[in-house]
Amino acid sequence: MRRKSIVLIASLMGLGGLAGVSLADSESGGAAQCTDPASGKPVDCVPATFTTFDIPFDKLPGGRMDASGNLNKRSSPEDAHAGAFVAAKKLGLFRNFEWVHWVPTAPSKKDPVTGEWGGGDLDGFPTGWGSTGLGIAGDCLYWGRSNSTNTTGPGVTHDVIIFRIQPDPEKDPPVEVGRMPQLTVDNGQTAVRDRELRPYNYTSTDGVDRMLMVRSAATGTGGDIITYTVDPKTCLPTDKGAKAEGVLAHEFYLWHDPRNPNRLLVISQTYGAQDEDLIITAITDEKTGLVLKKPLFLAAFTLEDVGGPVRNEVPDETGLFSSGRFTDYRHLTDAWGRPGASQPSMVNLLHSGSMSNDGKRFYVAGTTAGTYILNTEKIANSTNAELASGRVCHQRSTNVWIDGKVGGVVDVKKLPEVANDCVHPVLNSDPGVLAMLRSDRSDADKLARYTRLETRSRFSFTPPMIAMAGVHSAVPVPDRPSLSRKNPEGLPAWVVITEEWPFGPCPERGIRIINVESEISPMMVGALAMSDSLVENCIKQPRPPGSTIRPMMHAHNPTVLKNLVFVGWQGHGVRAIDISNPFNPREVGHARPIPWGDVMTYPDIHNGLIYVGDNHSGLHVLKYTGPHADEVPKNAVYSSNRTSPHPSGPPRSRKK
């Protein structure tokens, strides 16, 4: 790794030490000797002897380092920061990525007696679990930290930090320009973690450049959805935000209507925080583009209501679930003394997902219920006023169970009505399925056929694969439509899904590529995982010196391009996956920040650079240089958790 320039910024955010280092021309792995067939440009070679990079955990500094990259709790902030880059080079933790900047955002504290530092990003200190609050719009970057009271203590909070990305972002790290105070409950004693931050800039039909930021602030599984009006010139909110009453989101997707620039919707995925699986609200006035003071409920969807698998299924006394049996590794222990994974229940909850840019489809990550596709054409083709009136479609899911008793017996005669729901599985409006349900077949035959089709319409690897949460994220591959003649609207051919096992018992989980050319029968065609997805490797994975916990190691949030996926793979850092052949995905780059690592965020792309957040070490800026690097947007903001791409500069820097 060669340093071209080093920029030191002292006392940023009151850390009293080093807050940003630029390695604008670093190299890892030697000079490029290969050629990217897509662009003809030279790239760093990808070794053929392995498919994924195995982190040398036994050599990995798990805490504060000195300038030489060795563990040292007494080292200065400057040395601790610089030592991470030295250790990363020594251990080969970056390949086809440059580590451009590291901006710690949680300060360390020095013990006046021992002279040792601790509790901050320079120490790789766990500031809490579940932080995915990273978002970029224009040149504004928002970073929110988790505030888990079992690690930070009662009353300890971290503000949302607002950064401005600089004109020369490779030379200069983002600079703090403001903060949004962290929200608290229980008289300020319990911190609320910012799970999700989704900023977005747009121009309303009156020609005014606008910006908003949607925040999900949670104490548990779900959090309030709050929309702030933001001044795009300063990046700062201009109000206290508008809360969507009665809406709790675990994750959410921010959709911008391509036919009406004034219209932005939040698609909230509740993950069991409330009765509905999915709730859609309008957050802007569709006539003016102004943020609504009171977000407008448009529609909701619940898989269980329309005859899908029931929530939180538990096995019978023999361990049998309705769909089969799981493997069980409880008798094994890892280096931390924890038992291996087992499956206590099947949650069958909608966890996350992605809206198509045209708004006609929602691709679901449905945990143990699997991956499936929702028809949202009514949402895309109707106005907010029409949807809110209830005259266009059923705003909530049709309950198809006899006497409304979920988990009992499905009433076949109710099934055709599901197609009139504003949001429903594509299966329920498939012409062949509707024809079958309206035929003169017996009800028993119809139910048997429908049950087989419904089960087939959801791709699930559980059972037998253990995954407490199951499918975590689902993102369609852009610019690669199905070539089937039954796809006149250019719907995607492929979807990338990730798998979650929170809290990390062995084995870990990876990514899968799903073919969705037949929307009612998705099929897996490719997969990629780290070596610790094999339980025998996972239980032998050593503890890094100085570490106190083992971070989660599963694939979490992917940002998907035409032939390339950047995955926040938590303890494995960021991985670049070539999906040009979906049947054979391969790793083509890795970036693993230290001293520790827990990258949960969607990688956000801004003008060719990649920004990620780490629960234990703060904000990182990366540059990808491997195969298909030409696909990384150079003049836009791009992420897979909101309509993308969108403008990357403030209004004053854009041509009218």
Sequence and secondary structure as in RCSB ss.txt:
>XXXX:A:sequence
MRRKSIVLIASLMGLGGLAGVSLADSESGGAAQCTDPASGKPVDCVPATFTTFDIPFDKLPGGRMDASGNLNKRS
SPEDAHAGAFVAAKKLGLFRNFEWVHWVPTAPSKKDPVTGEWGGGDLDGFPTGWGSTGLGIAGDCLYWGRSNSTN
TTGPGVTHDVIIFRIQPDPEKDPPVEVGRMPQLTVDNGQTAVRDRELRPYNYTSTDGVDRMLMVRSAATGTGGDI
ITYTVDPKTCLPTDKGAKAEGVLAHEFYLWHDPRNPNRLLVISQTYGAQDEDLIITAITDEKTGLVLKKPLFLAA
FTLEDVGGPVRNEVPDETGLFSSGRFTDYRHLTDAWGRPGASQPSMVNLLHSGSMSNDGKRFYVAGTTAGTYILN
TEKIANSTNAELASGRVCHQRSTNVWIDGKVGGVVDVKKLPEVANDCVHPVLNSDPGVLAMLRSDRSDADKLARY
TRLETRSRFSFTPPMIAMAGVHSAVPVPDRPSLSRKNPEGLPAWVVITEEWPFGPCPERGIRIINVESEISPMMV
GALAMSDSLVENCIKQPRPPGSTIRPMMHAHNPTVLKNLVFVGWQGHGVRAIDISNPFNPREVGHARPIPWGDVM
TYPDIHNGLIYVGDNHSGLHVLKYTGPHADEVPKNAVYSSNRTSPHPSGPPRSRKK
>XXXX:A:secstr
   S     BTGGG SSB     TT  SSSS  EE TTT  EE    SS SS    GGG   S B TTSSB TT 
 HHHHHHHHHHHHHHHT EESEEEEEEE  S  EE TTT  EESSGGGT    S   EEEEETTEEEEE    HH
HH TT    EEEEE  SSTTTS  EEEEEE   EETTTTEE EEEEEEEEEEE TTS EEEEEEEEEESSS EEE
EEEEE TTT  BSSS EEEEEEEESEEEEEE TT TT EEEEEE TTSSS SEEEEEEE TTT  EEEEEEEEEE
E TGGGT   TTB   TTS BTTB     TT B TT  B    S B     EEEE TTSSEEEEE BTT EEEEE
 HHHHHS HHHHHHTSSSBSS    BGGG TTS B GGGGGGGGGBSSEEGGGG HHHHHHHTSSS HHHHHHHH
HHHHHHTSB  TTTS  SSEEEEEEE TT B   TT TT  BSEEEEEEE TT  SS   EEEEE SSTTS EEE
EEE  GGGSHHHHHH    TT       S  EEEE SSEEEEE BTT EEEEE SSTTS EEEEEE  SS   B 
S  EEETTEEEEEETTTEEEEEEE STTGGGS SSSEE TTBS  B  S GGGS  
